[in-house]
């Protein structure tokens, strides 16, 4: 009797489970069909919109201004915005100059602008990042838009903070860009690549603001609240961009020493001397930093003296070629190999010391002469 009840219960359980699994399968199948159909409808809608938008966009780009009003008339709902943005972004990646400004005219259409401003208050971070990406491309932030976007500069999510900074960097207001750069420089554990990217964005190629930008960069370099690694990147990036008006201020910092004698910043300042071709700083580099106890500083001295390409520095390269640190020795040997006859005298002396040094020099000389 008990066995019959157990068998009956097992059969009922199996039947019920099978039915439930069948219903779940049917539900998932129906859902996938509905999602696919919705996706196809959306794709068809976007393709239809593209066929309308493309001719109007291209016509406006060749200065047929009436087409902007016609384009505006097709943007009635938020669903009309996405396909237009996709086209504008795609074209924007392949043009420059006046054409970029024409595209920005279209990005700045009122309905698009209002929609993106609302997205900055979205509870979903992806929508906030998309809105920041829009403002970065549109590049015409009002004061209200700047205030709203800049809220994210201190966000805990680094990706959103970087997107916000990129948006603010598109502003032509140099003080807006200063706010973004300062916020990012205050962060710990931010990648050098991210800092480098934002410093390059800080320089506005479309307006003549080099002097104002240089003054701000100097103020930030002298700020004692930023991590040393970030200040080091700031100095090197400023040199790469070519803020030559910073040169003498950086020379003064090198001569007097950074306020806490940071190795990273000292190295960056030495690098700056070479990047700006300030050969007159050789004396301070040799007297103050040639025998510095920090290997990265000594290597920076070797690299900067090498960039001056002066035969008179051969004896100092000879000294550095005997350094305890391999990276310093290697850089000094490269420098001697690049000096021709003036360096060959010292290379022969070094080659006579050990077989290891001889093999190293042989390889470096072959590389330099073959370059």
Secondary structure, 3 states (H helix, E strand, C coil): CHHHHHHHHHHHHHHHHHHHHHHHHHHHHHHHHHHHHHHHHHHHHHHHHHHHHHHHHHHHHCCCCHHHHHHHHCCCCCHHHHHHHHHHHHHHCCCCCHHHHHHHHHHCCHHHHHHHHHHCCCCCHHHHHHHHHHHHHHCCCCHHHHHHHHHHHHCCCHHHHHHHHHHHHCCCCHHHHHHHHHHHHCCCCCCHHHHHHHHHHHCCCCCCCHHHHHHHHHHHHCCCCCCHHHHHHHHHHHHHHCCHHHHHHHHHHHHHCCCCCCHHHHHHHHHHHHHCCCHHHHHHHHHHHCCCCCHHHHHHHHHHHHHHCCHHHHHHHHHHCCCCCHHHHHHHHHHHHCCCHHHHHHHHHHHCCCHHHHHHHHHHHHHHHHC
